[in-house]
Amino acid sequence: MTPLRCSLFFSLCLTLSVSAETGARPNIMVFIVDDMGVMDSSVPFLTDEKGQARRYPLNDFYRTPGMERLADRGIRFSQFYAMSVCSPTRISIMTGQNAARHRATNWINPRQNNAGSNGPESWNWAGLRKGEVTLPGLLRGKGYRTIHVGKAHFGPAGREGSEPLNLGFSVNVGGAAFGAPGSYYGEKKYGHGTRRSHNAVPHLEKYHGSGTFLTEALTIEAKRCVTEAVAAKEPFFLHLSHYAVHAPFESDPRFAPHYRESGKSKNAQAFATLIEGMDKSLGDMLDHFEKLGIAEETLVLFLGDNGSDAPLGHQHEVACSAPLRGKKGAHYEGGIRVPFIAAWARPGASNSFQRILRIPSGAVQQQVASVTDLFPTLLELTGVAVPDGHVVDGLRLQTLLTGRADRERPERFLMHYPHGRHRSNYFTTWRDGDWKLIFHALPEEPTTGGRIQFKDGRYELFNLKADPFESTNLAKENPAELSRMVRGLAGALAEHGALYPVGSDGRQIRPVPAGP
């Protein structure tokens, strides 16, 4: 038995034995923030040559004491990946599958199929369906109260995926087909009765007409749902999924004074208030777990769903995710690198659950991981088996969460986007070790001002160890490495059963080996 399999077997046996003896399981909160990139925080995630967290100017612009508190209690990841747009990531968390496999490869337009002019017609626009294997469904089957609060965006209007109650959640507050709120303001009824009523957040009528900001209303509801679960003596899985910090960039008045002298634009200041409001929600939830006496038995996983959408610059430049290049929707690191922190809400070495999963305080993990890994990690922690026939692309994080290196774990990530009409078009990125390949399947349209975005051709190749900020395309000068990476990408896409964009002649456009 290999060390990895032995560790997996031992950990799983210990988990099951604890559950069998006590009849108890840990509580879980997945706290997910919309459009929050790795640099949108006062917590530094990027590291220097020695593996130490390094601050950059954006870390001094944002104020996130709740995240600082959580990071001090647990471990943050410097290279954690998500899909570059929201619905693919969210469905990957629910299923443990890469978007290339579950085929919801674009954000889901709630009202019309948005495959793009050359996108695959058979992509999974319908999103998740009732009866599919999902993380909340499996946990609910083992006695968890599964609570969804906030943004869902798992399927379009009128389809089963638009309602989280169809997908394994026992409670839904605020979740619907759309991804952006009609408004953050209670005075505007969160969009009801406005020109954005098609995105009006449901289930929050009690706050209509009040001064309660949307982020705060969702936090109050999450605390209520958790309180009810604890009173019923049921373990809970809370999927607290904030609409923040997605546009519209409406300023949270509670935090606006903190940014008035920043020199940033009005929208950038509003974005920062959304970040700080989200962070207050995190701190409030940690406080609530303490109040209920469940902090030591509650695991918190904090993450963003795609790269930053801060209104600070063009999506392919070094701006909103500086020093990283790119933003939400882009193929560069700023579009796919997101914050990830894991911690017990309060560390307690003697707690039975924390003896199973010992998360060090204030640690930084540099190995590559991604959103697909949450599914197998949480199932192992709770002693829940993956159903036969359900393919899981993610890998368990148990070793990485203890702060150790996992030498048998491949350093790979696949992001496949066979669609157009959304920032970067028709691209696939493939991370393998220190190398990253970007495949541009179709010529990019000129942007405003006539600039052509991808003048270097169909492939971009970067060595992220030597060039972490993707400044030098090595595709032409390193044909051997390019060829190896293209073969790896083609193999990964085939293994996942990926769909491809279609050219004007009807051919599927796939990566093909280049160079020797």
LUMRO-719845 format. One line per 2 residues: for each residue x negated, y negated, z negated of C-alpha. Coordinates in Angstrom, 2 decimals. Each point is the difference from the previous one (the first is absolute). Layout:
<rs>
X Y Z  ...
</rs>
This chain:
<rs>
0.00 0.00 0.00  -1.45 -3.38 1.01
-0.49 -2.71 -2.68  2.83 -2.06 1.54
2.45 2.93 -0.03  -1.11 1.01 -3.49
0.56 -3.55 -1.28  3.39 -0.12 1.71
1.03 3.36 -1.49  -1.15 -0.91 -3.51
1.67 -3.41 0.07  3.25 1.45 1.32
0.02 2.78 -2.60  -0.63 -2.50 -2.78
2.79 -2.23 1.32  2.46 2.87 0.12
-0.98 1.24 -3.45  0.54 -3.43 -1.56
3.38 -0.29 1.72  1.01 3.47 -1.08
-0.99 -0.56 -3.61  1.52 -3.44 -0.46
2.71 -0.16 2.65  -1.38 -3.45 0.76
-1.40 -1.67 3.08  -1.71 -3.37 0.38
1.89 -3.05 1.16  -1.18 -1.52 3.28
0.22 -3.51 1.40  -1.06 -0.61 3.59
-0.22 -3.78 0.21  -0.23 -0.96 3.67
-0.38 -3.54 1.33  1.02 -0.97 3.51
-2.66 -1.59 2.24  -2.62 -0.18 -2.74
-3.54 0.53 1.21  -3.11 0.93 -1.91
-1.11 -3.63 -0.42  3.30 -1.44 -1.28
-0.97 0.27 -3.66  -2.24 -1.38 -2.70
-1.15 3.61 -0.43  -3.02 0.66 2.24
0.29 3.27 1.91  -2.89 -0.27 2.46
-3.37 1.16 -1.25  -3.65 -0.90 0.51
-2.89 2.26 0.99  -0.17 1.41 -3.54
3.69 0.85 -0.12  0.89 -2.83 -2.35
3.13 -2.08 0.55  -0.88 -3.25 1.74
2.03 -3.20 -0.10  0.75 -2.10 3.05
1.69 -3.43 0.28  3.49 1.42 0.48
-0.31 1.82 -3.33  -0.29 -3.42 -1.62
3.03 -1.39 1.84  2.53 2.58 -1.20
1.15 0.49 -3.60  0.84 3.61 -0.90
-0.55 0.60 -3.73  2.36 2.99 0.06
-2.17 1.71 2.59  -3.09 -0.88 -2.01
1.60 1.62 -3.04  0.85 3.15 1.97
-3.46 0.19 1.59  -1.61 -0.32 -3.43
2.02 3.01 -1.13  -0.67 2.16 3.03
-1.74 0.43 3.33  0.16 -2.06 3.18
-0.91 1.22 3.47  -2.16 -2.10 2.31
0.87 1.96 3.16  3.67 0.89 -0.21
1.91 0.06 3.28  3.60 -0.45 1.12
1.61 -0.22 3.41  -0.19 -3.54 1.36
3.79 -0.52 -0.07  2.52 0.85 -2.68
2.45 2.79 0.94  -2.75 2.45 1.05
-1.71 -0.44 -3.38  3.20 0.30 -2.00
1.02 3.21 1.73  -3.52 1.37 -0.45
0.30 -0.55 -3.75  3.32 1.82 -0.02
-1.23 2.99 2.06  -3.78 0.23 -0.40
-0.31 -0.04 3.78  -1.96 -2.31 2.26
2.19 -2.17 2.24  -1.37 1.79 3.07
1.70 3.13 -1.33  3.30 -1.39 -1.32
0.11 -2.24 3.10  1.51 -3.07 -1.65
-3.01 -1.83 1.41  1.42 -3.53 0.06
1.85 -2.24 -2.42  3.67 0.95 0.35
2.13 -2.76 1.49  3.33 0.51 -1.79
2.12 -1.00 3.00  -1.77 1.19 3.17
-2.59 2.50 1.12  -3.33 -1.84 0.03
-2.21 2.55 1.74  -1.50 -2.72 2.20
-0.04 -0.15 3.78  -2.53 2.83 0.32
0.68 1.73 -3.29  1.07 3.64 -0.24
3.77 0.30 0.29  0.11 2.93 -2.40
-1.72 -1.74 -2.91  1.81 0.35 -3.33
2.02 -3.22 -0.03  2.64 1.73 -2.19
-2.56 0.36 -2.80  0.72 2.36 -2.86
3.10 2.19 0.06  2.15 1.56 -2.68
-1.31 3.40 -1.01  -3.62 -0.63 0.96
-2.75 0.80 -2.48  -0.79 -3.14 -1.98
-1.94 -0.79 -3.14  3.04 -1.29 -1.95
2.08 2.96 1.19  -2.52 2.51 -1.31
-0.39 -1.84 -3.31  3.75 -0.33 -0.42
0.29 3.76 0.45  -2.29 0.41 -3.03
1.99 -2.21 -2.34  -1.33 -3.47 0.80
2.25 -3.02 0.17  -1.14 -1.46 3.32
0.44 -3.75 0.17  -0.45 -2.24 3.02
-0.04 -3.76 -0.59  -0.71 -2.51 2.78
-0.98 0.42 3.62  0.72 3.34 1.69
-0.34 -0.32 3.80  0.04 3.77 0.58
2.49 -0.07 2.90  2.14 -2.35 2.14
3.51 -1.20 -0.79  2.65 2.67 0.34
-2.49 2.86 -0.32  -0.50 2.23 -3.01
-3.43 -1.44 -0.76  1.44 -3.44 -0.68
1.38 1.23 -3.34  -2.59 1.21 -2.56
2.71 2.09 -1.72  -0.12 2.28 3.05
-3.74 0.55 -0.43  -0.29 1.40 -3.50
0.48 -3.09 -2.13  2.68 0.15 -2.68
0.08 -3.79 -0.39  -0.31 -2.74 2.61
-0.13 -3.70 -0.79  -0.74 -2.35 2.89
-1.08 2.53 2.63  1.38 -0.18 3.54
-1.03 0.29 3.65  -1.87 -3.29 0.31
-3.48 -0.92 -1.15  0.20 -3.73 -0.74
2.44 -1.69 -2.38  2.56 -2.51 1.18
-1.27 -2.27 -2.76  -1.93 0.25 -3.25
2.30 -2.53 -1.66  2.91 0.94 -2.24
1.54 -3.36 0.90  0.18 1.30 3.61
1.37 3.36 -1.18  -3.13 1.69 1.39
1.29 -0.64 3.51  3.73 0.69 -0.35
2.00 -2.62 1.89  -3.07 -1.50 1.69
-1.31 0.21 3.55  -2.11 2.92 -1.19
2.96 1.92 -1.43  -1.00 3.05 2.07
-2.92 0.29 -2.47  1.96 -0.78 -3.15
-1.31 2.07 -2.91  2.79 2.20 -1.42
1.04 0.92 -3.55  -1.08 -3.26 -1.66
3.30 -1.88 -0.13  -0.37 -0.68 -3.74
-2.90 -2.34 0.81  1.70 -1.91 2.82
0.04 -3.73 -0.58  -2.59 0.24 -2.75
-3.60 -1.19 -0.02  -1.28 3.58 -0.15
-2.66 0.59 2.61  0.37 3.29 1.90
-3.20 1.49 -1.42  1.25 -0.70 -3.53
3.47 1.42 0.69  -1.49 3.25 1.28
-2.27 0.20 -3.04  2.93 -0.45 -2.38
1.88 2.77 1.82  -3.03 2.31 -0.08
-0.34 -0.49 -3.75  3.70 0.76 -0.45
-0.25 3.21 2.03  -3.07 1.16 -1.92
1.69 -0.72 -3.32  2.97 2.14 1.03
-2.26 2.88 1.03  -1.88 -0.11 -3.30
3.25 -0.12 -1.96  1.14 3.09 1.89
-3.35 1.67 -0.78  -0.72 0.53 3.69
-3.43 -0.50 1.57  0.16 -2.63 2.72
-1.55 -0.63 3.36  0.31 -3.74 0.61
-0.67 -1.21 3.52  -0.17 -3.75 -0.66
-0.37 -1.38 3.50  -0.07 -3.78 0.10
1.11 -2.00 3.01  -2.73 -2.39 -1.03
-2.27 -1.05 1.51  1.68 0.31 3.41
1.21 -3.10 1.86  2.03 -2.19 -0.28
-2.64 -1.91 -1.91  2.32 -1.53 -2.59
-1.87 -1.42 -2.94  0.62 1.48 -3.43
0.52 -3.18 -2.08  -1.34 1.68 -3.13
-3.52 0.00 1.46  -0.03 -2.79 2.59
-1.98 -2.46 -2.22  -2.95 2.40 -0.04
-0.71 -0.56 3.71  0.97 -3.60 0.74
-3.60 -1.22 -0.15  -1.43 3.01 1.88
-0.31 -1.76 3.35  1.85 2.90 1.65
3.04 -0.37 2.26  3.56 0.02 -1.34
0.54 3.57 1.19  -3.30 1.18 -1.45
0.94 -1.51 -3.35  3.41 1.69 0.15
-1.68 3.32 0.80  -2.20 -0.40 -3.07
3.06 -0.61 -2.19  1.54 3.22 1.35
-3.21 1.82 -0.96  0.08 -1.43 -3.51
3.70 0.80 -0.41  -0.63 3.59 1.06
-2.85 0.14 -2.51  2.24 -1.26 -2.79
2.37 2.84 0.83  -2.83 2.50 -0.44
-0.91 -1.49 -3.37  3.66 -0.01 -1.07
0.33 3.70 0.86  -3.11 0.85 -2.01
1.42 -1.96 -2.92  3.32 1.84 0.35
-1.68 3.40 -0.11  -1.73 -1.09 -3.21
3.30 -1.19 -1.48  1.65 3.35 0.78
-2.92 1.93 -1.47  -0.76 1.87 3.24
-3.12 -1.81 1.25  -2.41 2.88 -0.71
2.14 2.46 1.98  0.65 -2.26 3.00
-2.29 0.08 3.02  -0.12 -3.18 2.08
-1.08 0.00 3.64  -0.28 -3.49 1.51
-0.47 -0.60 3.73  0.79 -2.09 3.05
1.79 1.43 3.05  -2.19 -1.56 2.69
-2.58 -2.72 0.46  0.54 -3.57 -1.08
2.36 -2.36 1.80  -1.23 -3.10 -1.82
0.57 -3.03 2.28  -3.69 -0.87 0.18
-1.05 0.78 3.57  0.16 2.13 3.13
0.45 3.76 -0.45  -3.33 0.93 1.61
-2.16 -2.61 -1.67  -1.66 -0.19 -3.40
2.56 -2.07 -1.87  2.80 1.37 -2.17
-2.02 3.06 -1.05  -3.44 -1.64 0.00
-2.64 1.33 0.11  1.91 2.80 1.75
1.18 -0.54 3.54  3.68 0.27 0.91
3.36 0.04 -1.75  3.33 1.86 0.03
0.61 1.77 3.30  -3.66 -0.12 1.00
-2.38 2.87 0.65  -2.81 -1.61 -2.02
-0.61 0.69 -3.69  2.06 -2.98 -1.14
3.03 1.65 1.60  -0.34 3.43 -1.59
-1.99 -0.44 -3.25  2.30 -0.51 -3.01
-0.36 -0.31 -3.78  0.43 3.19 -2.00
-0.20 0.31 -3.78  0.84 3.07 -2.07
0.31 -0.13 -3.79  1.97 1.33 -2.90
2.08 -2.92 -1.22  -1.94 0.28 -3.24
-3.08 2.21 -0.29  0.21 2.64 -2.70
-2.61 2.74 -0.10  2.10 2.26 -2.23
3.10 -0.14 2.20  0.74 3.40 1.52
0.58 -1.41 3.49  -3.14 -2.08 -0.10
-2.01 3.08 -0.98  1.10 1.44 3.34
-0.89 -3.11 1.97  -2.69 -2.08 -1.67
-0.19 -3.37 1.78  -3.00 -2.10 -1.08
0.47 -3.65 -0.94  -1.32 -2.77 2.24
-1.37 2.40 2.61  -0.45 -0.47 3.75
0.31 2.91 2.44  -1.72 -0.45 3.38
1.12 3.14 1.82  2.55 -0.27 2.77
3.62 0.81 -0.88  3.40 -0.88 1.43
3.72 -0.24 -0.61  0.58 3.60 1.14
-1.89 1.14 -3.11  2.66 -1.15 -2.49
2.39 2.83 0.91  -2.29 2.96 -0.84
-1.51 -1.82 -2.97  3.32 -0.62 -1.73
1.36 3.45 0.79  -3.04 1.64 -1.55
0.17 -2.24 -3.06  3.64 0.95 -0.59
-0.38 3.69 0.86  2.29 -0.16 3.02
-0.74 2.24 2.98  0.03 -1.14 3.62
2.78 1.85 1.84  -1.05 2.60 2.55
-0.22 -1.42 3.50  -0.58 -3.61 -1.04
-3.34 -1.19 1.34  -1.89 -2.39 -2.28
-2.81 -2.12 1.48  -0.95 -1.63 -3.28
-2.56 1.34 -2.44  0.29 0.05 -3.78
-1.68 -2.92 -1.76  -0.58 1.67 -3.36
-3.79 0.12 0.31  -0.30 -3.56 1.31
2.32 -1.31 -2.70  -2.42 1.23 -2.66
-2.69 -2.21 1.54  -2.02 2.90 1.39
-1.05 0.58 3.60  1.73 2.75 1.96
-2.69 1.27 2.37  2.33 2.45 1.75
2.49 -2.71 0.87  -0.23 -1.27 3.62
-0.41 -3.78 0.37  2.61 -0.37 2.74
3.02 -2.12 0.81  2.25 -0.11 3.07
2.23 -2.97 0.91  1.98 0.52 3.20
2.11 -2.79 1.53  1.32 0.89 3.49
2.20 -3.10 0.18  -0.03 -3.54 1.34
1.56 -3.37 -0.78  -1.49 -0.28 -3.46
-3.34 -1.73 -0.44  -2.52 2.71 0.88
1.48 2.25 2.68  -0.49 3.66 0.93
-2.96 0.86 -2.19  -1.36 2.83 -2.10
-2.68 -0.24 -2.66  -2.06 2.95 -1.21
-2.23 -0.15 -3.07  -2.51 2.83 -0.38
-2.71 -0.50 -2.61  -1.76 -3.30 0.54
1.29 -0.33 3.55  3.22 -1.56 1.25
1.40 0.20 3.54  2.77 -2.16 1.44
1.69 1.22 3.18  1.97 -2.59 1.98
2.38 1.99 2.16  1.23 -2.87 2.20
-1.33 -3.42 0.98  0.92 -2.61 -2.57
2.17 -2.91 1.09  -1.50 -3.51 -0.21
0.78 -1.74 -3.29  1.01 -3.62 -0.40
-2.56 -2.10 1.81  -0.80 2.74 2.51
-2.59 1.81 -2.13  -0.47 3.70 0.77
-0.37 1.85 -3.29  -1.95 3.10 1.05
-2.63 -1.16 2.47  -2.31 2.89 -0.94
2.19 2.60 1.69  1.89 3.10 -1.09
-2.17 0.99 -2.96  -1.47 -1.76 -3.01
-2.48 1.81 -2.22  -1.26 -1.18 -3.38
-2.28 1.38 -2.68  1.76 -1.15 -3.16
-2.94 0.75 -2.26  -2.34 -2.29 1.94
2.71 -2.38 1.21  2.94 0.07 -2.46
1.58 -3.09 1.53  0.13 1.35 3.59
-2.06 -2.70 1.66  -1.91 2.10 2.57
1.64 2.38 2.47  -2.45 2.88 0.58
2.04 1.84 2.65  -2.28 -0.90 2.90
-3.35 0.39 -1.71  0.78 3.25 -1.80
1.69 2.27 2.57  -0.86 3.24 -1.81
1.76 -1.10 -3.21  2.86 -1.42 2.06
0.48 3.35 1.72  -0.03 1.87 -3.31
2.55 -2.35 -1.52  2.29 0.16 3.04
-0.03 3.78 -0.15  0.83 -0.16 -3.70
2.84 -2.44 0.61  1.45 2.06 2.83
-0.13 3.10 -2.20  1.69 -1.73 -2.92
2.81 -1.31 2.19  0.56 3.44 1.51
0.01 1.65 -3.44  2.67 -2.46 -1.20
2.16 0.45 3.12  -0.23 -3.70 0.74
2.04 -1.85 2.61  -1.69 -2.35 2.46
0.84 -3.21 1.86  1.03 0.46 3.60
-1.59 -1.79 2.96  1.86 -1.51 2.94
-0.57 3.22 1.95  1.62 2.09 -2.73
-3.26 1.46 -1.35  -0.61 0.29 -3.71
-3.02 -2.11 -0.89  -2.37 1.97 -2.22
-3.56 -0.51 -1.18  -2.48 1.87 2.18
-3.66 0.75 -0.68  -2.37 -2.73 1.10
-3.79 0.07 0.34  -2.17 3.10 -0.37
</rs>
